[in-house]
Amino acid sequence: MVIVVADFIERRAVQPATDITQLHEAEMHGSKQNVAPVINEAGRGGTRQLAFMSAVASLVASFAAAAAPIPLYNIYRAEDGFTNAGISMAVVAYAVGTIAALLVLGRLSNHLGRRLTAITSLGLLLLGCLLLLNVHDIDMLLAGRFLVGVGTGLASSSLTSYIVDAAPSRPEWLASVASSQGPMLGLTVGAITSGALVQFGPWPRDLIYLVCVGFLLLSAALIAISPETATPTPGVWRSLLPRVSVPAQVRHLLPVAAAVFLATWSTGAFYQAFVPALVEDQLHTGSPLILGLVFAAYMAPSVLGAPIGGRFTSAIAQRVGMITFLAGMIGIITAINAGTLALFIIATIVAGAGQGIAITAATRGLLHGSTLADRAPIFSAIYLLCYSSATFPSLISGKLSNTFSLPQIAFGYGVLALGTPLFTVLSARNPHTDKAGNNTCDSSSTPTVVLGVKESTR
């Protein structure tokens, strides 16, 4: 799972194009920063279209590489003796690498330029894929997944910024759609393609990584011949210091938001770490393609759920999303116990849609009323909550997998999914209410961009 920093896309519709990176820099560093980067006008015109297409293709390729190993986990278990605990640690390594890159390197492209930072991220991903070509022990898998996590995190920030800089001014929604759906498209395509190549192609352990290396090299070449869109600025070392804070006016929303992130992101990690083994052992199919389709069934509906959540206030959307998510999780546990693959996939789609609604609503509430300088620290706080929610349950369940069976581990995630929706339903609040207790935060038609999805709140 991913969060793409695209809240600043909203300003593309209301600010002149040359002001976008100035606003972004003001957001990232506050008003005390000396010089804000400006759009490089020399890169505009016909070549800007090349930059936009190159950045979108690179973003998709990056997340496709991130999803590539999932259909291979059962092969690693069978041929190399990897345990479920070891696979769970690979999920932790990826999450740690991603959050480190997002928090520490997230503003690097403002200072080094979009192209150099993007190419660096693609290089890290490529190196991670090369390490995964030689996986025969758990340490190599952990190292490869960590590098892929760092590369994915850096790509999220640099390539999203590049897309925003280079996107045409019309249609206005193009940059938002490209930056938000690019990662989900990459994860979906990567998982399904990997499953198909592992099942039907030659060199099942290696071919998907070789394909990823080829596309990453092509992406780097496209970025290299594309124009730079942001003039590098001083302050690179200061940009490496993470800023994590939440404005006082929405701090009361943190407990519910944390519950939403805990339930949904821990389940995403569960799908990476344990679902491959569950599908084989409990649902009686060893097809790598089915594994890829199951993972895609959880990720893809999240994109559809996000705009649905925009039709409600943030509190109501969180309740709707988590109730939907809970219904999906009940179906998932039922399918595991009954050994029914079709029900498992249907319930996965329902849970995926529910998490899209809930995550978008929680993030929208935390961003309500934020200033430009507030938003980057808020997103840093969201990253910490989300990736911690993926990391710590994976650590715990990985240890428990040596004692408990996979259905019991799945039931534990189901209990977590039961508790957090109840807490959300009882506690979810909108950012502000008037003296009569009526909501005032989501009643305007001001466009809001959350997770790259431009919404009109109602």
C-alpha positions as CSV (number, residue, x, y, z in Angstrom):
1,M,0.0,0.0,0.0
2,V,1.0,3.5,-0.7
3,I,0.2,7.1,0.0
4,V,1.2,9.5,-2.8
5,V,2.0,13.0,-1.7
6,A,-0.3,14.9,-4.2
7,D,-2.2,17.3,-2.0
8,F,-0.4,20.2,-3.7
9,I,-2.0,19.2,-7.0
10,E,-5.0,21.1,-5.9
11,R,-3.2,24.3,-6.3
12,R,-2.6,23.7,-9.9
13,A,-6.2,24.6,-10.6
14,V,-6.1,27.8,-8.7
15,Q,-2.5,29.1,-9.2
16,P,-0.5,30.1,-12.2
17,A,1.7,27.3,-13.4
18,T,4.9,29.1,-12.5
19,D,3.9,29.3,-8.9
20,I,3.4,25.6,-8.2
21,T,6.9,24.6,-7.1
22,Q,7.2,27.9,-5.2
23,L,4.1,26.9,-3.2
24,H,5.3,23.4,-2.8
25,E,8.6,24.6,-1.4
26,A,6.9,27.0,0.9
27,E,4.8,24.1,2.1
28,M,7.8,21.9,2.6
29,H,10.1,24.4,4.4
30,G,7.9,27.1,5.7
31,S,8.3,30.8,5.0
32,K,11.8,31.0,6.5
33,Q,13.4,29.1,3.7
34,N,15.6,31.4,1.6
35,V,14.9,30.6,-2.0
36,A,12.0,28.5,-3.4
37,P,12.5,26.5,-6.6
38,V,10.8,27.8,-9.7
39,I,9.5,26.0,-12.7
40,N,12.1,25.9,-15.4
41,E,10.4,27.6,-18.3
42,A,13.0,26.3,-20.8
43,G,11.6,22.9,-20.3
44,R,8.1,23.9,-21.3
45,G,6.4,23.5,-24.6
46,G,6.6,20.3,-26.6
47,T,9.3,18.7,-24.4
48,R,7.2,19.1,-21.3
49,Q,4.8,16.4,-22.7
50,L,7.8,14.1,-22.8
51,A,8.6,14.8,-19.2
52,F,5.0,14.1,-18.2
53,M,4.8,10.8,-20.0
54,S,8.2,9.7,-18.8
55,A,7.4,10.5,-15.2
56,V,4.1,8.6,-15.3
57,A,5.7,5.6,-17.0
58,S,8.4,5.6,-14.4
59,L,6.0,5.8,-11.5
60,V,4.1,2.8,-12.8
61,A,7.3,0.9,-13.4
62,S,8.5,1.7,-9.9
63,F,5.5,0.3,-8.2
64,A,5.3,-2.7,-10.6
65,A,8.8,-3.6,-9.4
66,A,7.6,-3.2,-5.8
67,A,4.9,-5.8,-6.3
68,A,6.9,-8.3,-8.3
69,P,8.1,-10.6,-5.6
70,I,4.7,-11.4,-4.1
71,P,3.8,-14.4,-6.4
72,L,7.3,-15.8,-5.8
73,Y,7.0,-16.1,-2.0
74,N,5.6,-19.6,-2.2
75,I,8.5,-20.7,-4.4
76,Y,10.9,-19.3,-1.8
77,R,9.1,-21.2,0.9
78,A,9.1,-24.5,-1.1
79,E,12.6,-24.3,-2.6
80,D,14.6,-22.3,-0.1
81,G,12.9,-23.2,3.1
82,F,11.7,-19.7,4.0
83,T,9.3,-19.5,6.8
84,N,6.2,-17.4,7.1
85,A,8.0,-15.4,9.7
86,G,10.8,-14.7,7.2
87,I,8.4,-13.6,4.6
88,S,6.8,-11.3,7.1
89,M,10.2,-9.7,7.9
90,A,10.5,-9.0,4.2
91,V,7.3,-6.9,4.4
92,V,8.8,-5.1,7.4
93,A,12.0,-4.4,5.5
94,Y,10.1,-2.9,2.6
95,A,8.0,-0.8,4.9
96,V,11.0,0.5,6.9
97,G,12.8,1.4,3.6
98,T,9.8,3.2,2.2
99,I,9.1,5.3,5.3
100,A,12.7,6.2,5.7
101,A,12.9,7.5,2.2
102,L,9.6,9.4,2.5
103,L,10.5,11.1,5.7
104,V,14.1,11.8,5.0
105,L,14.4,12.1,1.2
106,G,10.9,13.3,0.4
107,R,12.0,16.9,-0.3
108,L,15.2,16.1,-2.0
109,S,14.0,16.8,-5.5
110,N,13.3,20.5,-4.6
111,H,17.0,20.9,-4.1
112,L,18.7,18.4,-6.5
113,G,16.1,18.7,-9.3
114,R,13.4,16.3,-10.3
115,R,15.4,14.3,-12.9
116,L,18.4,13.5,-10.8
117,T,16.3,12.4,-7.9
118,A,14.0,10.4,-10.1
119,I,16.9,8.6,-11.7
120,T,18.4,7.9,-8.3
121,S,15.1,6.3,-7.2
122,L,15.0,4.1,-10.3
123,G,18.6,3.1,-9.7
124,L,17.8,2.0,-6.2
125,L,14.9,0.0,-7.4
126,L,17.1,-1.6,-10.1
127,L,19.7,-2.5,-7.6
128,G,17.0,-4.1,-5.4
129,C,15.7,-6.2,-8.3
130,L,19.3,-7.3,-9.1
131,L,19.7,-8.4,-5.5
132,L,16.4,-10.3,-5.7
133,L,17.7,-12.3,-8.7
134,N,20.0,-14.1,-6.2
135,V,17.6,-14.8,-3.5
136,H,18.5,-18.1,-1.8
137,D,18.7,-17.0,1.8
138,I,16.5,-14.7,3.9
139,D,19.2,-12.0,4.3
140,M,19.3,-11.4,0.5
141,L,15.5,-11.1,0.4
142,L,15.5,-8.6,3.2
143,A,18.3,-6.5,1.6
144,G,16.5,-6.5,-1.7
145,R,13.1,-5.6,-0.3
146,F,14.7,-2.8,1.8
147,L,16.4,-1.3,-1.3
148,V,13.1,-1.5,-3.2
149,G,11.3,0.2,-0.3
150,V,13.8,3.1,-0.3
151,G,13.6,3.4,-4.1
152,T,9.8,3.3,-4.0
153,G,9.6,6.0,-1.3
154,L,12.0,8.3,-3.2
155,A,10.1,7.7,-6.4
156,S,6.8,8.5,-4.8
157,S,8.0,12.0,-3.9
158,S,10.2,12.9,-6.8
159,L,8.1,11.4,-9.6
160,T,4.9,12.8,-8.2
161,S,6.4,16.3,-8.1
162,Y,7.7,15.8,-11.7
163,I,4.2,14.8,-12.9
164,V,2.7,17.9,-11.3
165,D,5.3,20.2,-12.8
166,A,5.0,18.8,-16.3
167,A,1.3,18.0,-16.6
168,P,-0.7,20.0,-19.1
169,S,-2.9,22.7,-17.6
170,R,-5.9,21.1,-19.3
171,P,-7.6,18.9,-18.3
172,E,-7.1,20.1,-14.7
173,W,-7.7,16.6,-13.3
174,L,-4.9,14.9,-15.3
175,A,-2.1,15.4,-12.9
176,S,-4.2,14.2,-10.0
177,V,-5.3,11.1,-11.8
178,A,-1.8,10.3,-13.1
179,S,-0.1,10.7,-9.7
180,S,-2.8,8.8,-7.6
181,Q,-3.6,6.0,-10.0
182,G,-0.1,5.4,-11.2
183,P,1.1,3.6,-8.1
184,M,-2.1,1.5,-7.9
185,L,-1.8,0.7,-11.6
186,G,1.8,-0.3,-11.1
187,L,1.1,-2.5,-8.1
188,T,-1.8,-4.2,-9.9
189,V,0.1,-4.7,-13.2
190,G,3.3,-5.8,-11.3
191,A,1.5,-8.5,-9.2
192,I,-0.5,-9.9,-12.2
193,T,2.4,-9.8,-14.6
194,S,4.7,-11.4,-12.1
195,G,2.1,-14.2,-11.4
196,A,1.7,-14.9,-15.1
197,L,5.5,-15.0,-15.8
198,V,6.2,-17.1,-12.8
199,Q,3.5,-19.6,-13.8
200,F,3.9,-19.7,-17.6
201,G,7.3,-18.1,-18.5
202,P,10.8,-19.6,-18.4
203,W,13.1,-18.9,-15.5
204,P,10.3,-18.5,-13.0
205,R,12.5,-17.1,-10.2
206,D,14.3,-14.6,-12.4
207,L,12.2,-13.5,-15.4
208,I,10.0,-11.0,-13.6
209,Y,13.0,-9.2,-12.1
210,L,14.8,-9.1,-15.5
211,V,11.6,-7.6,-17.0
212,C,11.5,-5.0,-14.2
213,V,15.2,-4.2,-14.7
214,G,14.5,-3.6,-18.4
215,F,11.6,-1.3,-17.7
216,L,13.5,0.6,-15.0
217,L,16.4,1.2,-17.4
218,L,14.0,2.4,-20.1
219,S,12.3,4.7,-17.6
220,A,15.7,6.1,-16.5
221,A,16.6,6.8,-20.1
222,L,13.3,8.6,-20.7
223,I,13.8,10.7,-17.6
224,A,17.4,11.5,-18.7
225,I,16.3,12.9,-22.1
226,S,13.3,14.8,-20.6
227,P,13.7,18.4,-19.5
228,E,14.2,19.5,-15.9
229,T,11.2,21.2,-14.5
230,A,12.5,22.6,-11.3
231,T,15.5,24.8,-10.7
232,P,17.6,23.3,-7.9
233,T,17.9,25.4,-4.7
234,P,20.1,25.5,-1.6
235,G,19.2,23.8,1.6
236,V,19.6,20.1,0.7
237,W,21.0,19.1,4.1
238,R,18.2,20.9,6.0
239,S,15.7,19.2,3.8
240,L,16.8,15.8,5.2
241,L,15.4,16.6,8.7
242,P,11.9,15.2,8.9
243,R,9.1,17.5,10.1
244,V,6.3,15.6,11.8
245,S,3.4,17.6,13.3
246,V,-0.4,17.9,13.3
247,P,-2.2,21.3,13.8
248,A,-3.9,21.6,17.1
249,Q,-7.3,22.1,15.5
250,V,-7.4,18.6,14.1
251,R,-5.3,16.8,16.7
252,H,-8.4,15.3,18.2
253,L,-8.9,13.3,15.0
254,L,-5.6,11.4,15.3
255,P,-6.9,8.5,17.5
256,V,-9.6,7.5,14.9
257,A,-7.3,8.1,12.0
258,A,-4.7,5.9,13.6
259,A,-7.3,3.2,14.1
260,V,-8.2,3.4,10.4
261,F,-4.6,3.2,9.3
262,L,-3.9,0.4,11.7
263,A,-6.7,-1.8,10.4
264,T,-6.2,-1.1,6.7
265,W,-2.4,-1.0,6.4
266,S,-1.9,-4.0,8.6
267,T,-4.2,-5.9,6.4
268,G,-2.2,-4.8,3.3
269,A,0.9,-6.2,5.0
270,F,-1.0,-9.4,5.8
271,Y,-1.8,-9.8,2.1
272,Q,1.8,-9.6,1.2
273,A,3.2,-11.8,4.0
274,F,0.6,-14.5,4.6
275,V,-1.9,-14.6,1.8
276,P,0.4,-16.4,-0.6
277,A,0.7,-19.3,1.9
278,L,-3.0,-19.1,2.8
279,V,-4.1,-19.3,-0.9
280,E,-1.9,-22.4,-1.4
281,D,-2.6,-24.2,1.9
282,Q,-6.2,-23.2,2.7
283,L,-7.7,-22.3,-0.6
284,H,-6.0,-25.2,-2.5
285,T,-4.4,-23.4,-5.4
286,G,-0.7,-22.9,-5.9
287,S,-1.1,-20.8,-9.0
288,P,1.2,-17.7,-8.9
289,L,-1.2,-15.9,-11.3
290,I,-4.0,-16.4,-8.8
291,L,-1.8,-14.9,-6.1
292,G,-1.2,-11.9,-8.2
293,L,-4.9,-11.5,-8.9
294,V,-5.7,-11.8,-5.2
295,F,-3.3,-9.0,-4.3
296,A,-4.6,-6.9,-7.1
297,A,-8.1,-7.5,-5.9
298,Y,-7.2,-5.8,-2.6
299,M,-5.2,-2.8,-4.1
300,A,-7.2,-1.8,-7.1
301,P,-10.6,-1.2,-5.5
302,S,-9.0,1.3,-3.1
303,V,-8.8,3.7,-6.0
304,L,-12.5,3.3,-6.6
305,G,-13.3,3.8,-3.0
306,A,-11.5,7.1,-2.6
307,P,-14.0,9.2,-4.7
308,I,-16.9,7.5,-3.1
309,G,-15.7,8.8,0.3
310,G,-15.6,12.3,-1.1
311,R,-19.4,12.3,-1.3
312,F,-19.6,12.3,2.5
313,T,-18.3,14.3,5.4
314,S,-15.0,12.9,6.7
315,A,-16.5,11.4,9.8
316,I,-19.4,9.7,7.9
317,A,-17.0,8.4,5.2
318,Q,-14.7,6.9,7.8
319,R,-17.7,5.1,9.4
320,V,-19.0,3.9,6.0
321,G,-15.5,2.8,4.9
322,M,-14.7,0.9,8.0
323,I,-18.1,-0.9,8.1
324,T,-17.5,-1.9,4.5
325,F,-14.0,-3.0,5.4
326,L,-15.3,-5.0,8.3
327,A,-17.8,-6.7,6.0
328,G,-15.0,-7.7,3.7
329,M,-12.8,-9.0,6.5
330,I,-15.7,-11.2,7.8
331,G,-16.1,-12.6,4.3
332,I,-12.3,-13.2,4.1
333,I,-12.2,-15.1,7.4
334,T,-15.3,-17.1,6.3
335,A,-13.7,-18.0,3.0
336,I,-10.5,-19.1,4.6
337,N,-12.4,-21.4,7.0
338,A,-14.6,-22.7,4.2
339,G,-11.8,-23.0,1.7
340,T,-13.7,-21.0,-0.9
341,L,-11.5,-19.1,-3.3
342,A,-14.3,-17.2,-5.1
343,L,-15.7,-15.9,-1.8
344,F,-12.2,-14.9,-0.8
345,I,-11.7,-12.8,-3.9
346,I,-15.1,-11.1,-3.6
347,A,-14.5,-10.3,0.1
348,T,-11.1,-9.0,-0.8
349,I,-12.6,-6.6,-3.3
350,V,-15.1,-5.4,-0.7
351,A,-12.4,-4.9,1.9
352,G,-10.2,-3.0,-0.6
353,A,-13.0,-0.6,-1.5
354,G,-13.8,0.0,2.2
355,Q,-10.2,0.8,3.0
356,G,-10.0,3.3,0.1
357,I,-13.1,5.2,1.5
358,A,-11.8,5.2,5.0
359,I,-8.2,6.1,4.3
360,T,-9.2,9.0,2.1
361,A,-11.6,10.3,4.7
362,A,-9.2,10.1,7.5
363,T,-6.5,11.9,5.6
364,R,-9.0,14.6,4.4
365,G,-9.9,15.3,8.0
366,L,-6.3,15.7,9.1
367,L,-5.6,18.1,6.2
368,H,-8.7,20.2,6.9
369,G,-7.7,23.9,7.3
370,S,-4.0,23.2,6.9
371,T,-1.7,25.9,5.6
372,L,0.9,25.3,2.9
373,A,3.6,24.9,5.5
374,D,1.5,22.5,7.6
375,R,0.8,19.9,5.0
376,A,4.2,18.3,4.6
377,P,4.6,17.7,8.4
378,I,1.0,16.3,8.4
379,F,1.8,13.9,5.7
380,S,4.9,12.9,7.6
381,A,2.7,12.1,10.5
382,I,0.4,10.1,8.3
383,Y,3.4,8.2,6.9
384,L,4.5,7.3,10.4
385,L,1.1,6.1,11.4
386,C,0.5,4.1,8.2
387,Y,3.9,2.4,7.8
388,S,4.0,1.7,11.6
389,S,0.6,0.1,11.2
390,A,2.0,-2.2,8.5
391,T,5.3,-2.8,10.3
392,F,4.5,-3.7,13.9
393,P,1.6,-6.1,13.3
394,S,3.8,-7.9,10.7
395,L,6.6,-8.2,13.3
396,I,4.3,-9.6,15.9
397,S,2.4,-11.9,13.6
398,G,5.7,-13.1,12.1
399,K,6.8,-14.2,15.5
400,L,3.4,-15.8,16.3
401,S,3.4,-17.7,13.0
402,N,6.0,-20.1,14.5
403,T,3.4,-21.1,17.1
404,F,0.0,-20.5,15.5
405,S,-1.5,-21.7,12.2
406,L,-2.2,-19.4,9.3
407,P,-6.0,-19.5,9.8
408,Q,-5.4,-18.5,13.4
409,I,-3.1,-15.6,12.3
410,A,-5.8,-14.6,9.9
411,F,-8.4,-14.7,12.7
412,G,-6.2,-12.4,14.7
413,Y,-6.2,-9.8,11.9
414,G,-10.0,-10.3,11.8
415,V,-10.3,-9.4,15.5
416,L,-8.2,-6.3,14.8
417,A,-10.5,-5.5,12.0
418,L,-13.5,-5.9,14.3
419,G,-12.2,-3.6,17.0
420,T,-11.1,-0.7,14.9
421,P,-14.4,-0.2,13.0
422,L,-16.3,-0.2,16.3
423,F,-14.0,2.4,17.6
424,T,-14.3,4.4,14.4
425,V,-18.1,4.2,14.4
426,L,-18.3,5.4,18.0
427,S,-15.6,8.0,17.9
428,A,-15.2,9.5,14.3
429,R,-15.6,13.2,14.3
430,N,-15.4,16.0,11.7
431,P,-12.6,18.5,12.0
432,H,-14.9,21.3,13.2
433,T,-18.4,21.7,14.3
434,D,-20.4,24.7,15.2
435,K,-21.9,25.5,18.6
436,A,-25.0,23.4,17.8
437,G,-22.8,20.5,17.0
438,N,-23.4,20.7,13.2
439,N,-20.5,19.9,10.9
440,T,-18.9,22.9,9.1
441,C,-15.7,21.4,7.7
442,D,-17.1,19.5,4.7
443,S,-19.9,21.6,3.7
444,S,-18.2,23.8,1.2
445,S,-17.5,23.1,-2.4
446,T,-13.8,23.8,-2.0
447,P,-11.8,21.2,-3.9
448,T,-9.6,19.0,-1.7
449,V,-6.9,16.7,-2.9
450,V,-6.3,13.7,-0.7
451,L,-4.0,10.9,-1.8
452,G,-3.9,12.4,-5.2
453,V,-7.7,12.3,-5.7
454,K,-9.4,15.7,-6.3
455,E,-12.7,15.7,-4.5
456,S,-15.5,18.2,-4.1
457,T,-16.6,17.8,-0.5
458,R,-20.3,18.1,0.1
